[in-house]
């Protein structure tokens, strides 16, 4: 009995011990194998990428601010230069219009109402501002058209040539009221030749010739409308309501103001001219 009981007891205890050892054996699947360095590497890579992105964004904002300030300053400089040139052209145009209009009034070429003649300098007050505005527009258009056509004007780009051009223009105006011809047609042809000579001597550009013709046409039409509405009148009109030589005066005036505008656009720097 005792042996059997002991044998049975040993048999019953043996599996239990084996089971206990099996339970105490570690299992590979019970453990998570992972590399301890991978989270640190990912963290380091993500932080480096964030730093690079922040620096790139900061540099882009700095470059954008610099470009914006440079464009703003350049725009301000161009605007100030444009205003300065416009004021100079307006002053020159108003002064020339006042002087030349007084010359025509004294020679009885143009007639104004009596109430107008009693005003300051015996001239219509609206003539100098209108002519000054026209001179500013024409003088600013000339260099813009040159750059648009890709034909920079390089013929006699100096202030001495511009002053001679102004003197010839004043001489043409003086000849229109001083010279006596058998008829106005001969006077008109003479002034047309002088105006073309002024353009050939001081300009010789297609843009200058085109703008001169446009200026003569528009100014003549406006003058016809003013005379038609009774604002003032011309003595002995032979071209509808005005004198036939008036477009020649406007053409030479456009060329003269255009040369002044071109010289102002250069900034007053004198360059050797091309004969």
Phi, psi and omega in degrees: 000315183292323179292315180297321180294320179292321180295316178297323180293321178295320179294323180287329181280330185296311178298329181291324177292317178299319178296324179293321178293320177298324179290328180279345179288130178288144179252139181293326183285346179280348182251143177265115179271122180213153179272127183287343183272343184295316177298322179294319180295317179297319179297317180295319180294316180295321178293321177296320179294319178296320179296317179295319179295319179294320178293320178296319178295321178295318179295320178296320178294322178295315180296318179297318179295319179295317179295321178295318179292322178295317179294320179296317179294319178296319178296320178295319180295316179295319180295316179296320178295320179296317179295319180298313179297321179297320179294319178296315179296321178297317180296316180296315180296318179294319180294314179296320179296320180295314182293313183289328177291322176297324178296318179290326178292318180296329179269008179058034175278320176243145181236129178246159175300158184297323180293334177286322183291343179274357181278185185299132177062016176053046179214160177292133186292333186276348182293310180299316178297320180294314179293324176296318177296316177298320179295321179296316180296314181294316181295330177278334180286327184302305179294329178295318179291324177299315180290326180292321179280350182071025180237080179298133184281119183239010184269115178054057179270080178205154184292330178297319177293323179295318179295322176295323178297319178296319180296319178294321178297316177296323178295322177296319177296319179295322179293329181294337181249349183258324185286139178248121178239167180297325177212169183288338180295316178297319178295320181295318179295322178295316180291327176296319178295320178294322180293317176295324175296323176297315179296317182292327183282322189244357185228284180063027179248150178294321179295321178295319179293317180296316179291328176296316178296317179297317178298316180297318181294309183295317180295323179293319178297316179297318179296320177300318180293321179295317179292322180297324180275005174081017179293316172203181183211162177253144174279138180054057178290138179232000177232083190060251184257359184233179175281149183289339180274357183297319176302329178295321178295317180293323179296311180295325177294321177296319178295319180295312179295325177296321177295323177295317179297321178295319181292322177294324179294335177284347183084014178081010180278125180276136178231152177298132184272165180253117180281000000 
